[in-house]
Amino acid sequence: MKKKPDLMFTIQIFKEGKKLVAYNPELDVSSCGNTTEEARQNLKDALTGFMKSAKEMGTLDEILEQAGFVHVGKSWNTPELITLDRFSLAA
């Protein structure tokens, strides 16, 4: 049996106080850790739990579509990230 392709997600990591926060903008899910790798792994765990719960509730397809994923046949195409920039504005 052919394995379905994995979904790709964006991970942004930033410092908040003494913790590192890992954030996924597509699904608006975040987690934290003491190290970059711990924060990243905790976010992966949070995303896995989020998607499992959404699937059980029957809302996963709708959530993925709202996040920009495209359902093609039996799989999902990940939104293509074109650029990631930072800029400043006067407060």
mmCIF file of the C-alpha atoms, coordinates in Angstrom:
data_MODEL
# 
_entry.id   MODEL 
# 
loop_
_atom_site.group_PDB 
_atom_site.id 
_atom_site.type_symbol 
_atom_site.label_atom_id 
_atom_site.label_alt_id 
_atom_site.label_comp_id 
_atom_site.label_asym_id 
_atom_site.label_entity_id 
_atom_site.label_seq_id 
_atom_site.pdbx_PDB_ins_code 
_atom_site.Cartn_x 
_atom_site.Cartn_y 
_atom_site.Cartn_z 
_atom_site.occupancy 
_atom_site.B_iso_or_equiv 
_atom_site.pdbx_formal_charge 
_atom_site.auth_seq_id 
_atom_site.auth_comp_id 
_atom_site.auth_asym_id 
_atom_site.auth_atom_id 
_atom_site.pdbx_PDB_model_num 
ATOM 1  C CA . MET A 1 1  ? 0.000   0.000  0.000  1.00 0.00 ? 1  MET A CA 1 
ATOM 2  C CA . LYS A 1 2  ? 1.379   3.404  -1.012 1.00 0.00 ? 2  LYS A CA 1 
ATOM 3  C CA . LYS A 1 3  ? 1.966   5.863  1.854  1.00 0.00 ? 3  LYS A CA 1 
ATOM 4  C CA . LYS A 1 4  ? 0.146   9.197  1.593  1.00 0.00 ? 4  LYS A CA 1 
ATOM 5  C CA . PRO A 1 5  ? 2.531   12.158 1.341  1.00 0.00 ? 5  PRO A CA 1 
ATOM 6  C CA . ASP A 1 6  ? 3.122   14.096 4.520  1.00 0.00 ? 6  ASP A CA 1 
ATOM 7  C CA . LEU A 1 7  ? 1.707   17.595 4.893  1.00 0.00 ? 7  LEU A CA 1 
ATOM 8  C CA . MET A 1 8  ? 4.267   20.375 5.165  1.00 0.00 ? 8  MET A CA 1 
ATOM 9  C CA . PHE A 1 9  ? 3.831   23.034 7.842  1.00 0.00 ? 9  PHE A CA 1 
ATOM 10 C CA . THR A 1 10 ? 5.616   26.293 8.641  1.00 0.00 ? 10 THR A CA 1 
ATOM 11 C CA . ILE A 1 11 ? 7.344   26.575 12.012 1.00 0.00 ? 11 ILE A CA 1 
ATOM 12 C CA . GLN A 1 12 ? 8.281   29.971 13.411 1.00 0.00 ? 12 GLN A CA 1 
ATOM 13 C CA . ILE A 1 13 ? 10.356  29.980 16.594 1.00 0.00 ? 13 ILE A CA 1 
ATOM 14 C CA . PHE A 1 14 ? 10.777  33.060 18.737 1.00 0.00 ? 14 PHE A CA 1 
ATOM 15 C CA . LYS A 1 15 ? 11.796  33.897 22.265 1.00 0.00 ? 15 LYS A CA 1 
ATOM 16 C CA . GLU A 1 16 ? 9.185   34.853 24.827 1.00 0.00 ? 16 GLU A CA 1 
ATOM 17 C CA . GLY A 1 17 ? 10.765  35.536 28.206 1.00 0.00 ? 17 GLY A CA 1 
ATOM 18 C CA . LYS A 1 18 ? 12.987  32.565 29.002 1.00 0.00 ? 18 LYS A CA 1 
ATOM 19 C CA . LYS A 1 19 ? 11.017  30.144 26.795 1.00 0.00 ? 19 LYS A CA 1 
ATOM 20 C CA . LEU A 1 20 ? 11.160  29.459 23.081 1.00 0.00 ? 20 LEU A CA 1 
ATOM 21 C CA . VAL A 1 21 ? 7.778   29.455 21.381 1.00 0.00 ? 21 VAL A CA 1 
ATOM 22 C CA . ALA A 1 22 ? 7.190   27.423 18.218 1.00 0.00 ? 22 ALA A CA 1 
ATOM 23 C CA . TYR A 1 23 ? 4.235   28.638 16.168 1.00 0.00 ? 23 TYR A CA 1 
ATOM 24 C CA . ASN A 1 24 ? 2.449   27.240 13.125 1.00 0.00 ? 24 ASN A CA 1 
ATOM 25 C CA . PRO A 1 25 ? 0.610   30.013 11.245 1.00 0.00 ? 25 PRO A CA 1 
ATOM 26 C CA . GLU A 1 26 ? -1.370  27.716 8.910  1.00 0.00 ? 26 GLU A CA 1 
ATOM 27 C CA . LEU A 1 27 ? -3.345  26.135 11.754 1.00 0.00 ? 27 LEU A CA 1 
ATOM 28 C CA . ASP A 1 28 ? -2.679  28.811 14.403 1.00 0.00 ? 28 ASP A CA 1 
ATOM 29 C CA . VAL A 1 29 ? -1.164  26.272 16.807 1.00 0.00 ? 29 VAL A CA 1 
ATOM 30 C CA . SER A 1 30 ? 1.754   26.942 19.144 1.00 0.00 ? 30 SER A CA 1 
ATOM 31 C CA . SER A 1 31 ? 3.816   25.236 21.808 1.00 0.00 ? 31 SER A CA 1 
ATOM 32 C CA . CYS A 1 32 ? 6.999   25.993 23.690 1.00 0.00 ? 32 CYS A CA 1 
ATOM 33 C CA . GLY A 1 33 ? 10.193  24.513 25.067 1.00 0.00 ? 33 GLY A CA 1 
ATOM 34 C CA . ASN A 1 34 ? 13.522  25.313 26.652 1.00 0.00 ? 34 ASN A CA 1 
ATOM 35 C CA . THR A 1 35 ? 15.471  24.634 23.446 1.00 0.00 ? 35 THR A CA 1 
ATOM 36 C CA . THR A 1 36 ? 14.723  25.118 19.771 1.00 0.00 ? 36 THR A CA 1 
ATOM 37 C CA . GLU A 1 37 ? 14.484  21.371 19.230 1.00 0.00 ? 37 GLU A CA 1 
ATOM 38 C CA . GLU A 1 38 ? 12.220  20.874 22.262 1.00 0.00 ? 38 GLU A CA 1 
ATOM 39 C CA . ALA A 1 39 ? 9.900   23.682 21.103 1.00 0.00 ? 39 ALA A CA 1 
ATOM 40 C CA . ARG A 1 40 ? 9.839   22.240 17.564 1.00 0.00 ? 40 ARG A CA 1 
ATOM 41 C CA . GLN A 1 41 ? 9.039   18.723 18.815 1.00 0.00 ? 41 GLN A CA 1 
ATOM 42 C CA . ASN A 1 42 ? 6.360   20.010 21.182 1.00 0.00 ? 42 ASN A CA 1 
ATOM 43 C CA . LEU A 1 43 ? 4.746   21.878 18.276 1.00 0.00 ? 43 LEU A CA 1 
ATOM 44 C CA . LYS A 1 44 ? 4.795   18.732 16.134 1.00 0.00 ? 44 LYS A CA 1 
ATOM 45 C CA . ASP A 1 45 ? 3.087   16.871 18.981 1.00 0.00 ? 45 ASP A CA 1 
ATOM 46 C CA . ALA A 1 46 ? 0.507   19.675 19.356 1.00 0.00 ? 46 ALA A CA 1 
ATOM 47 C CA . LEU A 1 47 ? -0.193  19.674 15.607 1.00 0.00 ? 47 LEU A CA 1 
ATOM 48 C CA . THR A 1 48 ? -0.588  15.901 15.597 1.00 0.00 ? 48 THR A CA 1 
ATOM 49 C CA . GLY A 1 49 ? -3.084  16.092 18.468 1.00 0.00 ? 49 GLY A CA 1 
ATOM 50 C CA . PHE A 1 50 ? -4.928  19.007 16.856 1.00 0.00 ? 50 PHE A CA 1 
ATOM 51 C CA . MET A 1 51 ? -5.276  17.179 13.542 1.00 0.00 ? 51 MET A CA 1 
ATOM 52 C CA . LYS A 1 52 ? -6.333  13.918 15.226 1.00 0.00 ? 52 LYS A CA 1 
ATOM 53 C CA . SER A 1 53 ? -9.058  15.734 17.190 1.00 0.00 ? 53 SER A CA 1 
ATOM 54 C CA . ALA A 1 54 ? -10.232 17.630 14.095 1.00 0.00 ? 54 ALA A CA 1 
ATOM 55 C CA . LYS A 1 55 ? -10.400 14.381 12.129 1.00 0.00 ? 55 LYS A CA 1 
ATOM 56 C CA . GLU A 1 56 ? -12.425 12.704 14.894 1.00 0.00 ? 56 GLU A CA 1 
ATOM 57 C CA . MET A 1 57 ? -14.844 15.670 14.932 1.00 0.00 ? 57 MET A CA 1 
ATOM 58 C CA . GLY A 1 58 ? -15.121 15.606 11.133 1.00 0.00 ? 58 GLY A CA 1 
ATOM 59 C CA . THR A 1 59 ? -13.709 19.131 10.692 1.00 0.00 ? 59 THR A CA 1 
ATOM 60 C CA . LEU A 1 60 ? -10.177 18.405 9.438  1.00 0.00 ? 60 LEU A CA 1 
ATOM 61 C CA . ASP A 1 61 ? -10.939 18.843 5.729  1.00 0.00 ? 61 ASP A CA 1 
ATOM 62 C CA . GLU A 1 62 ? -12.607 22.208 6.341  1.00 0.00 ? 62 GLU A CA 1 
ATOM 63 C CA . ILE A 1 63 ? -9.731  23.394 8.555  1.00 0.00 ? 63 ILE A CA 1 
ATOM 64 C CA . LEU A 1 64 ? -7.107  22.394 5.988  1.00 0.00 ? 64 LEU A CA 1 
ATOM 65 C CA . GLU A 1 65 ? -9.024  24.110 3.173  1.00 0.00 ? 65 GLU A CA 1 
ATOM 66 C CA . GLN A 1 66 ? -9.305  27.318 5.217  1.00 0.00 ? 66 GLN A CA 1 
ATOM 67 C CA . ALA A 1 67 ? -5.547  27.127 5.839  1.00 0.00 ? 67 ALA A CA 1 
ATOM 68 C CA . GLY A 1 68 ? -4.857  27.070 2.087  1.00 0.00 ? 68 GLY A CA 1 
ATOM 69 C CA . PHE A 1 69 ? -4.304  23.349 1.530  1.00 0.00 ? 69 PHE A CA 1 
ATOM 70 C CA . VAL A 1 70 ? -5.852  21.965 -1.663 1.00 0.00 ? 70 VAL A CA 1 
ATOM 71 C CA . HIS A 1 71 ? -7.561  18.573 -1.745 1.00 0.00 ? 71 HIS A CA 1 
ATOM 72 C CA . VAL A 1 72 ? -6.509  16.673 -4.885 1.00 0.00 ? 72 VAL A CA 1 
ATOM 73 C CA . GLY A 1 73 ? -7.844  13.147 -5.224 1.00 0.00 ? 73 GLY A CA 1 
ATOM 74 C CA . LYS A 1 74 ? -7.054  11.340 -1.974 1.00 0.00 ? 74 LYS A CA 1 
ATOM 75 C CA . SER A 1 75 ? -4.265  13.667 -0.872 1.00 0.00 ? 75 SER A CA 1 
ATOM 76 C CA . TRP A 1 76 ? -3.623  17.286 0.052  1.00 0.00 ? 76 TRP A CA 1 
ATOM 77 C CA . ASN A 1 77 ? -1.312  19.764 -1.642 1.00 0.00 ? 77 ASN A CA 1 
ATOM 78 C CA . THR A 1 78 ? 0.519   22.064 0.733  1.00 0.00 ? 78 THR A CA 1 
ATOM 79 C CA . PRO A 1 79 ? 0.296   25.822 0.111  1.00 0.00 ? 79 PRO A CA 1 
ATOM 80 C CA . GLU A 1 80 ? 3.435   27.055 -1.610 1.00 0.00 ? 80 GLU A CA 1 
ATOM 81 C CA . LEU A 1 81 ? 5.448   29.434 0.569  1.00 0.00 ? 81 LEU A CA 1 
ATOM 82 C CA . ILE A 1 82 ? 6.795   32.162 -1.697 1.00 0.00 ? 82 ILE A CA 1 
ATOM 83 C CA . THR A 1 83 ? 8.618   34.356 0.793  1.00 0.00 ? 83 THR A CA 1 
ATOM 84 C CA . LEU A 1 84 ? 8.968   35.061 4.481  1.00 0.00 ? 84 LEU A CA 1 
ATOM 85 C CA . ASP A 1 85 ? 9.967   38.623 5.316  1.00 0.00 ? 85 ASP A CA 1 
ATOM 86 C CA . ARG A 1 86 ? 10.259  40.919 8.291  1.00 0.00 ? 86 ARG A CA 1 
ATOM 87 C CA . PHE A 1 87 ? 9.859   44.672 8.226  1.00 0.00 ? 87 PHE A CA 1 
ATOM 88 C CA . SER A 1 88 ? 9.388   47.451 10.741 1.00 0.00 ? 88 SER A CA 1 
ATOM 89 C CA . LEU A 1 89 ? 6.670   50.070 11.125 1.00 0.00 ? 89 LEU A CA 1 
ATOM 90 C CA . ALA A 1 90 ? 6.625   53.096 13.380 1.00 0.00 ? 90 ALA A CA 1 
ATOM 91 C CA . ALA A 1 91 ? 4.532   52.447 16.481 1.00 0.00 ? 91 ALA A CA 1 
# 
